[in-house]
Amino acid sequence: MAAIEKTVNQLGRSREDWQELDKEHHLHPFTDHKDLHKKRSRIISRAAGNYIFDADGNKILDGMSGLWCVNVGYGREELVEAAAAQMRELPYYNNFFQCSHPPAIELASMLRDVSQPQFNRVFFAGSGSESNDTIIRMVHRYWDLMDQPERHTIISRKNAYHGSTVAAASLGGMKPMHDQTIMLPDIVHVDQPYWFGSDQSLTPDEFGLATAKQLEQTINDIGADKVAAFIGEPVQGAGGVIIPPATYWPEVQKICDEYGVLLISDEVITGFGRLGEWFGADYFGTQPDFMPFAKGVTSGYLPLGGVLVSNQVATVLIDKGGEFYHGYTYSGHPASCAVAIANLTIIEREGLVERIRDDIGPYLQQRWQTLAEHPLVGETRMVGLMGALELVKNKEPIERFDSKQGVGSLCRDRLIDNGLVMRAVGDSIVCAPPFTLSYSEADELIEKSWKCLDLTYKALNA
Ligand SMILES: Cc1ncc(COP(=O)(O)O)c(C=O)c1O
């Protein structure tokens, strides 16, 4: 076993050594291992600002903020110091058994300050998946305590992503994940508000309304007295940055209000500024009962998740609930909370939410739109700093590629080889750069995108 004096990276192993050890010992998330073993993994060894560097020294612009999380960029000494100082003082203690600690308490009150007035309380978890598991527990507990235990169905959406634990995978709407897990009962999936993926016979606004109405239809089919909650990402991220038409969320809110269905806004990606407002719910004007969050709360520097719980629900859980038999060893981990406090302080001090709303957001959106002129691009869409390009075989009328061709992955591979990480979701290329993206980095992102669209187009027509 190697003795580690500085960082693991400084052990002096070659890229090939890392790749070999990785192949032999490491099972990766969301990976076809047999396929990876043929190609070998790309070893990312360091990062600074808005760039990552691989073990060969290639400098790559991070158009995905890691996994939609490194919102304040890499190399923030303040976050490193916050973790180190907290670890020196109190590296771990739990919040079970009538204990608490200052970082968890301080963060809980900061979260209240940045969220809508109905949120006054937070339950901490270690990840987005755990946060959504927590919500399922709380929703069921709430309706039991309200003497309506038959309200146990949760309505979600096809192609939604809410995490990868059994409960979160069931809640999500990803068929390939459902096929590989046992499914939690009483979860029903309705259509997603994906206008570009529809036959486009309705205007986007009509389509948004019609898709929301499906929720009402489903509530009526099941019986309103059996429906506990509706969950949705304000903008579906992993599903391909599906930005709903403006009519969608107001109608969903109206339906939830009318039928007394709890609204869960999954803010794991959209929380803490990604859309140019603190939360996606603020952007779309909903007033949810729960907001699960993770990722951007620490800008990914340490793992942390949680659930903001509305006063209406929290009051019932507290006043009527007795002990809630739920929690995680790392609920409110002190070092993670200390990093979150420092991270939210940076976001506020540097005005990063406003920067996305008024400055770099509109700039990148306008530049992103110019990619629509490329012959491969059927649609560009972006809200805040979260966007997608739809790659198509023909623009008018729209003709999609055969999914077996893997055109999205073809383009994604060219992007990374040319120094830009974006992600392929089917034939969409999605991007979510750090909030600190500069104007010249935004230009670089667009120039490299155009170049790699060209390379993909040439490869397809060779
Ligand atoms: C909207 C949403 N919810 C939940 C999750 C799960 O979060 P985690 O990977 O931290 O468990 C994700 C992860 O991408 C997500 O995008």
The ligand as a MOL file (V3000), in Angstrom:
LIG
                    3D

  0  0  0     0  0            999 V3000
M  V30 BEGIN CTAB
M  V30 COUNTS 16 16 0 0 0
M  V30 BEGIN ATOM
M  V30 1 C -32.6880 16.5950 -10.1430 0
M  V30 2 C -31.8270 15.5970 -9.4360 0
M  V30 3 N -32.2860 15.0170 -8.3120 0
M  V30 4 C -31.5360 14.1330 -7.6330 0
M  V30 5 C -30.2760 13.7840 -8.0570 0
M  V30 6 C -29.4820 12.7820 -7.2930 0
M  V30 7 O -28.4460 13.3960 -6.6210 0
M  V30 8 P -27.2080 12.5350 -6.0810 0
M  V30 9 O -26.4510 12.0730 -7.2780 0
M  V30 10 O -26.4720 13.5260 -5.2230 0
M  V30 11 O -27.7560 11.4230 -5.2820 0
M  V30 12 C -29.7590 14.3810 -9.2140 0
M  V30 13 C -28.4070 14.0580 -9.6930 0
M  V30 14 O -27.9960 14.4100 -10.7660 0
M  V30 15 C -30.5570 15.3000 -9.9270 0
M  V30 16 O -30.1320 15.8700 -11.0620 0
M  V30 END ATOM
M  V30 BEGIN BOND
M  V30 1 1 1 2
M  V30 2 1 2 3
M  V30 3 2 2 15
M  V30 4 2 3 4
M  V30 5 1 4 5
M  V30 6 1 5 6
M  V30 7 2 5 12
M  V30 8 1 6 7
M  V30 9 1 7 8
M  V30 10 2 8 9
M  V30 11 1 8 10
M  V30 12 1 8 11
M  V30 13 1 12 13
M  V30 14 1 12 15
M  V30 15 2 13 14
M  V30 16 1 15 16
M  V30 END BOND
M  V30 END CTAB
M  END
